[in-house]
Amino acid sequence: MIAGAPASGKGTQCELIKAKYGLVHISAGDLLRAEIATGTDNGKQAKEFMEKGQLVPDEIVVNMVKGRLLQPDAQEKGWLLDGYPRSYSQAMALETLGIRPDIFILLDVPDELLVERVVGRRLDPETGKIYHLKYSPPENEEIASRLTQRFDDTEEKVKLRLQTHYQNIESLVSIYEDVIVKVNGNTTVEDVFGEIEKLLTSSLDKKTEMVAS
């Protein structure tokens, strides 16, 4: 499992983990969208709640996640659960199904940096490319003049999202405290991945030893 605040670099790290270890990457959000698009039973139920502007109940999402985790590819290659569970009840539902990670990676980035990363983000509506005014500015004036900011990429909204993120993590600590590892996300992408690599490789070695013995 991997968790991180908005703009902690979680998406990038998931791609690197997937590429190196061949794990099946499962994001509850993507799963939800896919099931709604294909019109599965879970998808239909979820859609009804979303159309009313309500949150999709835990049991529907847990069923989706469980179904995906039990598919042969996830069983065979192992899985990377991204940004889920988000609450104590979701985590407990997975526990009762015997679904538990070997390791829970928590990307740790100071709040002021997260706010700066988000508030400086801009989108080029023509190419879909994401820029950052400080870290990856647009190539020229023409592009700069058409960049837009997402409506929820404001300081006020980010701080609310951060608050929710910390509440979520706090509710999970008691369940996963023996497998949670904080990784400093305030360095280069390569350095962060280097840390994650060490953790995953040592976890894999331990599993191999256990199987061998």
ZADO-1210 file (C-alpha; in nm, 4 decimals, padded with zeros to 6 digits):
<atoms>
<atom x="00.0000" y="00.0000" z="00.0000" code="MET" pos="1"/>
<atom x="00.1147" y="00.3526" z="-00.0674" code="ILE" pos="2"/>
<atom x="-00.0272" y="00.6804" z="00.0615" code="ALA" pos="3"/>
<atom x="00.0727" y="01.0428" z="00.0278" code="GLY" pos="4"/>
<atom x="-00.0789" y="01.3887" z="00.0475" code="ALA" pos="5"/>
<atom x="-00.1825" y="01.5762" z="-00.2687" code="PRO" pos="6"/>
<atom x="00.1347" y="01.6649" z="-00.4669" code="ALA" pos="7"/>
<atom x="00.3554" y="01.4305" z="-00.2619" code="SER" pos="8"/>
<atom x="00.4737" y="01.2610" z="-00.5832" code="GLY" pos="9"/>
<atom x="00.2774" y="00.9423" z="-00.5209" code="LYS" pos="10"/>
<atom x="00.1690" y="00.8981" z="-00.8849" code="GLY" pos="11"/>
<atom x="00.5277" y="00.9155" z="-01.0095" code="THR" pos="12"/>
<atom x="00.6492" y="00.6653" z="-00.7491" code="GLN" pos="13"/>
<atom x="00.3652" y="00.4240" z="-00.8334" code="CYS" pos="14"/>
<atom x="00.4764" y="00.4247" z="-01.1983" code="GLU" pos="15"/>
<atom x="00.8376" y="00.3509" z="-01.0978" code="LEU" pos="16"/>
<atom x="00.7382" y="00.0740" z="-00.8543" code="ILE" pos="17"/>
<atom x="00.5134" y="-00.0857" z="-01.1163" code="LYS" pos="18"/>
<atom x="00.7876" y="-00.0732" z="-01.3804" code="ALA" pos="19"/>
<atom x="01.0555" y="-00.2220" z="-01.1538" code="LYS" pos="20"/>
<atom x="00.8613" y="-00.4882" z="-00.9640" code="TYR" pos="21"/>
<atom x="00.5827" y="-00.5750" z="-01.2088" code="GLY" pos="22"/>
<atom x="00.3162" y="-00.5311" z="-00.9402" code="LEU" pos="23"/>
<atom x="-00.0468" y="-00.4806" z="-01.0390" code="VAL" pos="24"/>
<atom x="-00.1244" y="-00.1141" z="-00.9663" code="HIS" pos="25"/>
<atom x="-00.4714" y="-00.0719" z="-00.8175" code="ILE" pos="26"/>
<atom x="-00.6165" y="00.2730" z="-00.7547" code="SER" pos="27"/>
<atom x="-00.9652" y="00.2752" z="-00.6027" code="ALA" pos="28"/>
<atom x="-01.0570" y="00.5877" z="-00.8021" code="GLY" pos="29"/>
<atom x="-00.9585" y="00.4317" z="-01.1367" code="ASP" pos="30"/>
<atom x="-01.1347" y="00.1104" z="-01.0414" code="LEU" pos="31"/>
<atom x="-01.4536" y="00.2980" z="-00.9596" code="LEU" pos="32"/>
<atom x="-01.4472" y="00.4828" z="-01.2925" code="ARG" pos="33"/>
<atom x="-01.3790" y="00.1593" z="-01.4842" code="ALA" pos="34"/>
<atom x="-01.6645" y="-00.0299" z="-01.3156" code="GLU" pos="35"/>
<atom x="-01.9053" y="00.2574" z="-01.3813" code="ILE" pos="36"/>
<atom x="-01.7944" y="00.2714" z="-01.7458" code="ALA" pos="37"/>
<atom x="-01.8434" y="-00.1040" z="-01.7965" code="THR" pos="38"/>
<atom x="-02.1724" y="-00.1031" z="-01.6054" code="GLY" pos="39"/>
<atom x="-02.0969" y="-00.3809" z="-01.3543" code="THR" pos="40"/>
<atom x="-02.3352" y="-00.4312" z="-01.0597" code="ASP" pos="41"/>
<atom x="-02.0939" y="-00.2465" z="-00.8316" code="ASN" pos="42"/>
<atom x="-02.0544" y="00.0239" z="-01.0950" code="GLY" pos="43"/>
<atom x="-02.4292" y="00.0734" z="-01.1317" code="LYS" pos="44"/>
<atom x="-02.4767" y="00.1018" z="-00.7553" code="GLN" pos="45"/>
<atom x="-02.1842" y="00.3437" z="-00.7241" code="ALA" pos="46"/>
<atom x="-02.3219" y="00.5591" z="-01.0064" code="LYS" pos="47"/>
<atom x="-02.6577" y="00.5971" z="-00.8288" code="GLU" pos="48"/>
<atom x="-02.4867" y="00.7399" z="-00.5199" code="PHE" pos="49"/>
<atom x="-02.2603" y="00.9669" z="-00.7232" code="MET" pos="50"/>
<atom x="-02.5495" y="01.1047" z="-00.9255" code="GLU" pos="51"/>
<atom x="-02.7158" y="01.2082" z="-00.5996" code="LYS" pos="52"/>
<atom x="-02.3910" y="01.3783" z="-00.4985" code="GLY" pos="53"/>
<atom x="-02.3330" y="01.1240" z="-00.2201" code="GLN" pos="54"/>
<atom x="-02.0173" y="00.9351" z="-00.1294" code="LEU" pos="55"/>
<atom x="-02.0006" y="00.5791" z="-00.2567" code="VAL" pos="56"/>
<atom x="-02.0495" y="00.3506" z="00.0490" code="PRO" pos="57"/>
<atom x="-01.7478" y="00.1594" z="00.1771" code="ASP" pos="58"/>
<atom x="-01.8952" y="-00.1833" z="00.1072" code="GLU" pos="59"/>
<atom x="-01.9262" y="-00.1124" z="-00.2680" code="ILE" pos="60"/>
<atom x="-01.5685" y="00.0122" z="-00.2959" code="VAL" pos="61"/>
<atom x="-01.4387" y="-00.2739" z="-00.0770" code="VAL" pos="62"/>
<atom x="-01.6133" y="-00.5223" z="-00.3087" code="ASN" pos="63"/>
<atom x="-01.4490" y="-00.3629" z="-00.6113" code="MET" pos="64"/>
<atom x="-01.1045" y="-00.3625" z="-00.4512" code="VAL" pos="65"/>
<atom x="-01.1472" y="-00.7204" z="-00.3262" code="LYS" pos="66"/>
<atom x="-01.2599" y="-00.8385" z="-00.6705" code="GLY" pos="67"/>
<atom x="-00.9555" y="-00.6780" z="-00.8314" code="ARG" pos="68"/>
<atom x="-00.7112" y="-00.8129" z="-00.5706" code="LEU" pos="69"/>
<atom x="-00.8420" y="-01.1661" z="-00.6207" code="LEU" pos="70"/>
<atom x="-00.7870" y="-01.1642" z="-00.9967" code="GLN" pos="71"/>
<atom x="-00.5104" y="-01.4010" z="-01.1134" code="PRO" pos="72"/>
<atom x="-00.2622" y="-01.1293" z="-01.2193" code="ASP" pos="73"/>
<atom x="-00.2744" y="-00.9579" z="-00.8760" code="ALA" pos="74"/>
<atom x="-00.2467" y="-01.2939" z="-00.6980" code="GLN" pos="75"/>
<atom x="00.0483" y="-01.3978" z="-00.9119" code="GLU" pos="76"/>
<atom x="00.2520" y="-01.0787" z="-00.9429" code="LYS" pos="77"/>
<atom x="00.1534" y="-00.9080" z="-00.6184" code="GLY" pos="78"/>
<atom x="-00.0285" y="-00.5765" z="-00.5900" code="TRP" pos="79"/>
<atom x="00.0261" y="-00.2106" z="-00.5191" code="LEU" pos="80"/>
<atom x="-00.2820" y="-00.0550" z="-00.3610" code="LEU" pos="81"/>
<atom x="-00.2717" y="00.3187" z="-00.4206" code="ASP" pos="82"/>
<atom x="-00.4472" y="00.5686" z="-00.1921" code="GLY" pos="83"/>
<atom x="-00.6746" y="00.3051" z="-00.0382" code="TYR" pos="84"/>
<atom x="-00.7908" y="00.2288" z="00.2307" code="PRO" pos="85"/>
<atom x="-00.8692" y="00.5842" z="00.3432" code="ARG" pos="86"/>
<atom x="-01.0556" y="00.5150" z="00.6643" code="SER" pos="87"/>
<atom x="-01.0569" y="00.2792" z="00.9609" code="TYR" pos="88"/>
<atom x="-01.3711" y="00.1038" z="00.8369" code="SER" pos="89"/>
<atom x="-01.2240" y="00.0455" z="00.4894" code="GLN" pos="90"/>
<atom x="-00.9046" y="-00.0947" z="00.6421" code="ALA" pos="91"/>
<atom x="-01.1018" y="-00.3211" z="00.8763" code="MET" pos="92"/>
<atom x="-01.3077" y="-00.4509" z="00.5843" code="ALA" pos="93"/>
<atom x="-00.9842" y="-00.5528" z="00.4094" code="LEU" pos="94"/>
<atom x="-00.8513" y="-00.7074" z="00.7328" code="GLU" pos="95"/>
<atom x="-01.1613" y="-00.9267" z="00.7698" code="THR" pos="96"/>
<atom x="-01.0996" y="-01.0518" z="00.4149" code="LEU" pos="97"/>
<atom x="-00.7411" y="-01.1359" z="00.5113" code="GLY" pos="98"/>
<atom x="-00.6051" y="-00.8687" z="00.2763" code="ILE" pos="99"/>
<atom x="-00.3000" y="-00.7067" z="00.4306" code="ARG" pos="100"/>
<atom x="00.0086" y="-00.5413" z="00.2812" code="PRO" pos="101"/>
<atom x="00.3647" y="-00.6544" z="00.3496" code="ASP" pos="102"/>
<atom x="00.4550" y="-00.2888" z="00.3664" code="ILE" pos="103"/>
<atom x="00.2682" y="00.0438" z="00.3819" code="PHE" pos="104"/>
<atom x="00.4699" y="00.3302" z="00.2310" code="ILE" pos="105"/>
<atom x="00.3814" y="00.6774" z="00.3529" code="LEU" pos="106"/>
<atom x="00.5370" y="00.9633" z="00.1556" code="LEU" pos="107"/>
<atom x="00.6289" y="01.2395" z="00.3955" code="ASP" pos="108"/>
<atom x="00.6551" y="01.5951" z="00.2586" code="VAL" pos="109"/>
<atom x="00.6351" y="01.9183" z="00.4652" code="PRO" pos="110"/>
<atom x="00.3022" y="02.1021" z="00.4296" code="ASP" pos="111"/>
<atom x="00.4513" y="02.4285" z="00.3052" code="GLU" pos="112"/>
<atom x="00.6213" y="02.2434" z="00.0181" code="LEU" pos="113"/>
<atom x="00.3017" y="02.0552" z="-00.0729" code="LEU" pos="114"/>
<atom x="00.1096" y="02.3844" z="-00.0807" code="VAL" pos="115"/>
<atom x="00.3788" y="02.5425" z="-00.2998" code="GLU" pos="116"/>
<atom x="00.3771" y="02.2433" z="-00.5370" code="ARG" pos="117"/>
<atom x="-00.0005" y="02.2547" z="-00.5785" code="VAL" pos="118"/>
<atom x="-00.0569" y="02.6299" z="-00.5922" code="VAL" pos="119"/>
<atom x="00.2142" y="02.6683" z="-00.8598" code="GLY" pos="120"/>
<atom x="00.0661" y="02.3992" z="-01.0870" code="ARG" pos="121"/>
<atom x="-00.0703" y="02.5104" z="-01.4229" code="ARG" pos="122"/>
<atom x="-00.2341" y="02.3239" z="-01.7097" code="LEU" pos="123"/>
<atom x="-00.1915" y="02.3846" z="-02.0812" code="ASP" pos="124"/>
<atom x="-00.5491" y="02.3343" z="-02.2079" code="PRO" pos="125"/>
<atom x="-00.4248" y="02.2696" z="-02.5634" code="GLU" pos="126"/>
<atom x="-00.1726" y="01.9923" z="-02.4927" code="THR" pos="127"/>
<atom x="-00.2854" y="01.8707" z="-02.1507" code="GLY" pos="128"/>
<atom x="00.0706" y="01.9174" z="-02.0233" code="LYS" pos="129"/>
<atom x="00.1156" y="02.0138" z="-01.6562" code="ILE" pos="130"/>
<atom x="00.3657" y="02.2870" z="-01.5717" code="TYR" pos="131"/>
<atom x="00.4838" y="02.4398" z="-01.2476" code="HIS" pos="132"/>
<atom x="00.5630" y="02.8113" z="-01.2363" code="LEU" pos="133"/>
<atom x="00.8748" y="02.7487" z="-01.0261" code="LYS" pos="134"/>
<atom x="00.9879" y="02.3890" z="-01.0923" code="TYR" pos="135"/>
<atom x="00.8966" y="02.3352" z="-01.4599" code="SER" pos="136"/>
<atom x="00.7969" y="02.6696" z="-01.6148" code="PRO" pos="137"/>
<atom x="00.6470" y="02.6904" z="-01.9655" code="PRO" pos="138"/>
<atom x="00.8902" y="02.7005" z="-02.2589" code="GLU" pos="139"/>
<atom x="00.7735" y="03.0349" z="-02.3983" code="ASN" pos="140"/>
<atom x="00.5433" y="03.3352" z="-02.3549" code="GLU" pos="141"/>
<atom x="00.2820" y="03.1965" z="-02.5922" code="GLU" pos="142"/>
<atom x="00.2307" y="02.8849" z="-02.3762" code="ILE" pos="143"/>
<atom x="00.2538" y="03.0895" z="-02.0550" code="ALA" pos="144"/>
<atom x="-00.0300" y="03.3149" z="-02.1679" code="SER" pos="145"/>
<atom x="-00.2792" y="03.0285" z="-02.2118" code="ARG" pos="146"/>
<atom x="-00.2049" y="02.8299" z="-01.8933" code="LEU" pos="147"/>
<atom x="-00.4915" y="02.7755" z="-01.6511" code="THR" pos="148"/>
<atom x="-00.5113" y="02.6776" z="-01.2848" code="GLN" pos="149"/>
<atom x="-00.7403" y="02.4007" z="-01.1600" code="ARG" pos="150"/>
<atom x="-01.0192" y="02.5417" z="-00.9443" code="PHE" pos="151"/>
<atom x="-00.9146" y="02.3318" z="-00.6428" code="ASP" pos="152"/>
<atom x="-00.5430" y="02.4138" z="-00.6718" code="ASP" pos="153"/>
<atom x="-00.5760" y="02.7134" z="-00.4398" code="THR" pos="154"/>
<atom x="-00.4025" y="02.7438" z="-00.1044" code="GLU" pos="155"/>
<atom x="-00.7298" y="02.7293" z="00.0862" code="GLU" pos="156"/>
<atom x="-00.8509" y="02.4126" z="-00.0925" code="LYS" pos="157"/>
<atom x="-00.5115" y="02.2403" z="-00.0621" code="VAL" pos="158"/>
<atom x="-00.5052" y="02.2995" z="00.3131" code="LYS" pos="159"/>
<atom x="-00.8484" y="02.1393" z="00.3440" code="LEU" pos="160"/>
<atom x="-00.7335" y="01.8408" z="00.1365" code="ARG" pos="161"/>
<atom x="-00.4257" y="01.8068" z="00.3569" code="LEU" pos="162"/>
<atom x="-00.6382" y="01.8109" z="00.6701" code="GLN" pos="163"/>
<atom x="-00.8519" y="01.5262" z="00.5305" code="THR" pos="164"/>
<atom x="-00.5391" y="01.3332" z="00.4318" code="HIS" pos="165"/>
<atom x="-00.3918" y="01.3533" z="00.7844" code="TYR" pos="166"/>
<atom x="-00.7210" y="01.2483" z="00.9430" code="GLN" pos="167"/>
<atom x="-00.7332" y="00.9471" z="00.7080" code="ASN" pos="168"/>
<atom x="-00.3775" y="00.8421" z="00.7885" code="ILE" pos="169"/>
<atom x="-00.4327" y="00.8844" z="01.1616" code="GLU" pos="170"/>
<atom x="-00.7281" y="00.6454" z="01.1465" code="SER" pos="171"/>
<atom x="-00.5110" y="00.3799" z="00.9748" code="LEU" pos="172"/>
<atom x="-00.2068" y="00.3925" z="01.2024" code="VAL" pos="173"/>
<atom x="-00.3465" y="00.1580" z="01.4673" code="SER" pos="174"/>
<atom x="-00.4132" y="-00.1124" z="01.2058" code="ILE" pos="175"/>
<atom x="-00.0937" y="-00.0850" z="01.0041" code="TYR" pos="176"/>
<atom x="00.1570" y="00.0471" z="01.2605" code="GLU" pos="177"/>
<atom x="00.3788" y="-00.2630" z="01.2260" code="ASP" pos="178"/>
<atom x="00.4077" y="-00.2221" z="00.8462" code="VAL" pos="179"/>
<atom x="00.3958" y="00.1579" z="00.7978" code="ILE" pos="180"/>
<atom x="00.7246" y="00.3109" z="00.6817" code="VAL" pos="181"/>
<atom x="00.7655" y="00.6850" z="00.6306" code="LYS" pos="182"/>
<atom x="00.9721" y="00.7802" z="00.3282" code="VAL" pos="183"/>
<atom x="01.1056" y="01.1342" z="00.2924" code="ASN" pos="184"/>
<atom x="00.9383" y="01.2743" z="-00.0205" code="GLY" pos="185"/>
<atom x="01.1245" y="01.6035" z="-00.0004" code="ASN" pos="186"/>
<atom x="01.4158" y="01.5003" z="-00.2275" code="THR" pos="187"/>
<atom x="01.4585" y="01.4105" z="-00.5946" code="THR" pos="188"/>
<atom x="01.2332" y="01.1512" z="-00.7590" code="VAL" pos="189"/>
<atom x="01.5366" y="00.9185" z="-00.7896" code="GLU" pos="190"/>
<atom x="01.6272" y="00.9482" z="-00.4213" code="ASP" pos="191"/>
<atom x="01.2708" y="00.8824" z="-00.3080" code="VAL" pos="192"/>
<atom x="01.2539" y="00.5770" z="-00.5314" code="PHE" pos="193"/>
<atom x="01.5946" y="00.4626" z="-00.4026" code="GLY" pos="194"/>
<atom x="01.4499" y="00.4526" z="-00.0492" code="GLU" pos="195"/>
<atom x="01.1366" y="00.2679" z="-00.1627" code="ILE" pos="196"/>
<atom x="01.3499" y="00.0222" z="-00.3582" code="GLU" pos="197"/>
<atom x="01.5521" y="-00.0659" z="-00.0469" code="LYS" pos="198"/>
<atom x="01.2322" y="-00.1289" z="00.1510" code="LEU" pos="199"/>
<atom x="01.0649" y="-00.3417" z="-00.1150" code="LEU" pos="200"/>
<atom x="01.3749" y="-00.5440" z="-00.1936" code="THR" pos="201"/>
<atom x="01.4355" y="-00.6279" z="00.1735" code="SER" pos="202"/>
<atom x="01.0659" y="-00.7156" z="00.2137" code="SER" pos="203"/>
<atom x="01.0900" y="-00.9465" z="-00.0903" code="LEU" pos="204"/>
<atom x="01.4053" y="-01.1101" z="00.0458" code="ASP" pos="205"/>
<atom x="01.2307" y="-01.1818" z="00.3762" code="LYS" pos="206"/>
<atom x="00.9334" y="-01.3379" z="00.1955" code="LYS" pos="207"/>
<atom x="01.1646" y="-01.5558" z="-00.0143" code="THR" pos="208"/>
<atom x="01.3459" y="-01.6719" z="00.3012" code="GLU" pos="209"/>
<atom x="01.0171" y="-01.7589" z="00.4696" code="MET" pos="210"/>
<atom x="00.8996" y="-01.9593" z="00.1697" code="VAL" pos="211"/>
<atom x="01.2362" y="-02.1380" z="00.1515" code="ALA" pos="212"/>
<atom x="01.2330" y="-02.2307" z="00.5198" code="SER" pos="213"/>
</atoms>
